[in-house]
Amino acid sequence: MEVKIGDIVKFISEKLEGKVTSLIDKNTVNVYCEEYGFEIPAATSDLVVIKSEFSENTTSQKAPTSPSSISVQAANTLYLAIVPENFQNLTDCRYDFHLINDTSQTCLYTIGFDDGEKCTGISAGNCNPDNTLLIGTYTLKEMDRIKNVYIQALFYQKGTYIPRKPIESRVKITPASFQKAGAYKHVRWFSNMALLRPLDKEQEQEPEEKFSAPEKLLLEKKQETPVRRPTAQPIPQVLEVDLHANQLLETTAGMENKDILEYQLDVFRKTLEEYKLRKGKKIVFIHGKGDGVLRQRILWELQTRYKRFHHQDASFKQYGYGATIVTIK
């Protein structure tokens, strides 16, 4: 069966399910897994369509051919997007603020910082349909002085169009919320993960995201706890890194699946960054078989972010299907 953009698919080799968001080539597509908030490339031969947006009696309908025009989800709104420059160091990195126009109309906008009494103008102009606009780049310390981002927007379109209400929104800036890895997700506008704030939804205009006591303890632990690695090396010159959650964390109580996954990936990335100059170094990442989510995400990282490193399945006799070996190149 042909796999098309918009189809809901299930993986044959893994316990994963998602939506086809774009076509890479005739044999490969991108699949967005909503439960975990990321996109992964997949061979069409490894997918089974369980629901299609194209019914049999709408044969004249064709899927869009341009991957850049595909939305992961329909929105028809404006977003404020916060994109960290270094997702592996959310405490010390800088953050890009973007306005996203996810509508079919041009928006005329004004943007300022509102301290509750007066507003300091930052930017004004036009933002084209399905486009992004960089507002500015700020550190957490600089964001402490920003109480709210105040955005006003009008919409227009040449020719006949359906008018829509203007947008007036104040997005409360809480720097602590930007240090929660689980709040970020992959979106089609940026290569890095981003935090999105819809600007036409009252309930999300001023999100009071504060750390609870358990979350503070967890954040401190994530920042202070070193990566655990076995002291015994079964193979000379080969490093083993066990990515099972029970090996990395004392407890996962209060953590969602996304939080656990991001912590495991953080350990994976930090390990590769630590040894990236050690050419010839071999590292075995033990991810387990499980439902395949961690393995799929590691492979996605290796095929995109760390393409220069060689990777393959580790010894089946020693690890089964539960490990990947990476050779630093």
Buried (B, 14 or more C-beta within 10 A) or exposed (E): EEBBBBBBBBBEBBEBBBBBBBBEEEEBBBBBBEEBBBBBBBBBEBBEBEEBBBEEEEEEEEBBEEBEEBBBEEBEBBBBBBBBEEBEEBEEBBBBBBBBBBBEBBBBBBBBBBEEEEBEEBBEEEBEEBBBBEBBEBEBEEBEEBBBBBBBBBBEBEEEEEEBEEBEBBBBBBBEBBBBBBBBBBBBBBEEBBBBBBBBEEEBBBBEEEBEEEBEEBBEEBEEEEBEBEEEEEEEEBBBBBBBBEBBBEEBEEBEBBBBBBBBBBBBBBBBEEBBEEEEBBBBBBBBBEEBBBBBBBBBBBEEEBEEBEBEEBEEEEBEBBBBBBBBE
